[in-house]
Amino acid sequence: MNVVKGSVVRSTAGRDRGGYFVAVDVTDRFVTIADGKERKLSSPKRKNVRHISPTSHVIELSGMTDKKLKRLLREFEPEIREEAVTTGRE
């Protein structure tokens, strides 16, 4: 799994499962993630790399604000709704 700073990732475990986040910092076993809404850039969540799934998208974090980040990650929301309809969950 190749996660770099600025990668858009999807949470696969925990209360935030199914949500899209951006990787703020990456170490060997952990990634700090933020979404601009629940987890701000100033206080990102530490998450095990086994509990996330990277996407092919990368966001430039320089000059990023919570409001801009929230707006960018909102583009991924329709994918969540489509998945919920196909699996019968919402």
C-alpha positions in Angstrom: 0.0 0.0 0.0 1.6 3.2 -1.1 0.2 6.2 0.8 1.9 9.6 0.4 1.2 12.9 2.0 -1.8 14.4 0.3 -3.3 11.1 -0.8 -7.0 10.7 -0.6 -7.8 7.6 1.4 -11.0 5.7 2.4 -11.4 4.4 6.0 -12.1 0.7 6.1 -12.4 0.2 9.8 -13.6 2.1 12.9 -16.4 4.6 13.4 -15.4 6.6 10.4 -15.5 3.5 8.1 -16.5 4.5 4.5 -15.5 8.1 4.8 -12.9 9.8 2.6 -10.0 11.6 4.2 -6.6 13.1 3.1 -3.3 11.8 4.5 -1.7 14.7 6.3 1.3 12.8 7.5 2.7 9.3 6.8 5.0 7.1 8.9 5.8 3.4 8.7 2.7 2.1 10.4 0.4 5.1 10.9 -1.2 7.8 8.9 -2.7 11.0 10.2 -5.9 11.8 8.4 -8.2 14.8 8.2 -11.5 15.6 6.4 -12.0 19.3 7.2 -15.3 18.6 9.1 -15.0 16.2 12.0 -11.2 16.0 11.8 -9.6 19.4 11.1 -6.2 19.9 9.6 -5.0 21.3 13.0 -6.0 18.1 14.8 -5.9 15.1 12.5 -6.7 11.5 13.5 -3.9 8.9 13.8 -4.9 5.7 11.9 -3.2 2.4 11.3 -2.3 1.9 7.6 -4.1 -1.4 7.6 -7.4 0.4 8.3 -7.3 2.6 5.2 -7.6 2.1 1.5 -5.7 4.6 -0.8 -7.3 6.0 -3.9 -5.5 7.2 -7.0 -6.1 10.9 -6.1 -3.6 13.2 -4.5 -4.4 16.7 -3.2 -1.8 19.5 -2.8 -1.9 20.5 0.9 0.0 23.7 0.8 -2.4 26.6 1.4 -5.2 24.1 2.1 -7.9 25.2 4.6 -10.5 23.0 6.3 -13.2 24.6 4.2 -11.4 23.8 0.9 -10.6 20.3 2.0 -14.2 19.6 2.9 -15.3 20.9 -0.5 -12.8 18.7 -2.3 -13.7 15.6 -0.4 -17.4 16.1 -1.0 -16.8 15.1 -4.7 -16.3 11.5 -3.4 -19.7 11.5 -1.6 -21.7 10.1 -4.6 -19.5 7.0 -4.6 -20.5 6.4 -1.0 -24.3 6.7 -1.8 -24.0 4.4 -4.9 -22.3 1.8 -2.8 -24.9 2.0 -0.1 -27.7 1.5 -2.6 -26.0 -1.5 -4.2 -25.3 -3.2 -0.8 -28.6 -2.2 0.8 -27.0 -0.1 3.5 -27.4 3.5 4.2 
